Amino acid sequence: MIETESFPLILSLLLSAVALITVLLAVKGNKYSNIAAAVATAGFGVGILLLISQGLGFFGSMNFPTTTTILASDWVSILFGVAVLSASFLVGLTAKSYMKDSPNISTFYSLLVFTTIGALLLTFATDLLMMFVAWELMSIPSYVLTGFRKKSPESNEASVKYFIISAFASGVLLYGISLIYLLTGSTNIYVILSKASGSQPIALIALTFVLAGFGIKLAAVPFHMWIPDAYQGAPTIVSSLLSAGTKVATFAPAARIFFTIFSSSAYQADWSITFAVLAVLSMTLGNFAALTQRSVTRILAYSSIGQAGYIFIGFAAGGVQGLTGSFFHILNYAIMQSGAFLAAAVIISQTGSDDISSFDGIGNRLKVAPLVLTLSLLALGGFPPLNGFWSKLVLFYAAINANLGWLAIIAIINSFASVAFYVKIVKHMYVDKETNLSTLTESNGFKAALIIAAILIVAIGIYPYPFLQFASTTASSFLAHG
């Protein structure tokens, strides 16, 4: 039996072995790219099964974080780990056909696995330095993935912008961590919690730097400036990974830090107002900026910013209900955003453009991708009975019950505003007439990934209880052991 204390290390070593295999296969170029794709994707699938098995108790009781743990296998790591691996799994299914013209397909899978390992370690980490190391392990391969099309100026520009902004965020976060260490003499968040006492001005400085570091990584307004260019310039399936994988992973340490360290008396701040302001800014700018875009990838990028705002509503509301809403929406977001970006990737790769006019009439020329893109967009907009409706509903109720009714009203207005650009894309696909009648095809890998995403979007929408209970258990356990 796998011991729960060693579970994070064993899962990381399993994926490290997968990464090593793909690296060895990459030496042979594309000769064994099918094997590399199968090994990487299977590794992600096995990781999901292991995490679910851990949640069901097959590996004994949970290893909740303590003052001696660096990596903890608790409900938070399970929920975020499943979300991250699901996003990587869907990208793994599609990358082989999407990158068919690249001479470095096996290398792509190696970078994908290394990015996923870093993201997983980020969800397990309970030590600030471990979080930073995991963050860099996740980020460095993703810079390369963003610029993977070496001959594309847009891809190279996106990679450089992403690297510069992310490196700056790392420096800001590391300085905040150093201030926390100065105050408490430790980087373990539960040791820090036990040693924190009294209100110290330097704590507010540490708060500012940590909040700014995470804000840049999470692309929350006003730290969002790099997202649209990076997502548009990167290969679209990489944008899916960045949006639904690495971004989701970053919410795990953010929750651990903000609801553990900064809840103590030494770091007093009005967290409800802080997160409420971030939520309003992110939702409003993300949704209204998306209304002015013609690039579908930029629309989805701004949508990603807006969706982060909805997640912050739960952080602002706090308590079990607020975090349940945030965690539930994170699970749904990973599925919806993956489905949207991957479906868009099919259409963009076939038409050669991400301008919304190139989507005209595509619903009559492709079957799976336009349908799944429609489902994903409607779910992101909160249409019932799709999964995004339920998590938004929980978030709105949490805000109202936390005396933040004004925040719920702003969120509802933003949801209605987002419908305009989501439905606009659907209109172009199914109402507008196509200008090009050339034959288009969808690979089996893309079909499989998109069908899985569509099934989850509809199934969770029709029967949300198990997933809502999963999020509720995670929130209750997190607050009880925090």
Secondary structure, 3 states (H helix, E strand, C coil): CCCHHHHHHHHHHHHHHHHHHHHHHHCCCCCCHHHHHHHHHHHHHHHHHHHHHHHCCCCCCCECCCCCCCECECHHHHHHHHHHHHHHHHHHHHHHHHCCCCCCHHHHHHHHHHHHHHHHHHHHECEHHHHHHHHHHHHHHHHHHHCCCCCCHHHHHHHHHHHHHHHHHHHHHHHHHHHHHHHHCCCEHHHHHHHCCCCCHHHHHHHHHHHHHHHHHHCCCCCCCCHHHHHHHCCHHHHHHHHHHHHHHHHHHHHHHHCCHHHCHHHCCCHHHHHHHHHHHHHHHHHHHHCCCCEHHHHHHHHHHHHHHHHHHHHHHCHHHHHHHHHHHHHHHHHHHHHHHHHHHHHHHHHCCCEHHHHCCHHHCCCHHHHHHHHHHHHHHCCCCCHHHHHHHHHHHHHHHCCCHHHHHHHHHHHHHHHHHHHHHHHHHHCCCCCCCCCCCCCHHHHHHHHHHHHHHHHHHHCCHHHHHHHHHHHHHHHHCC
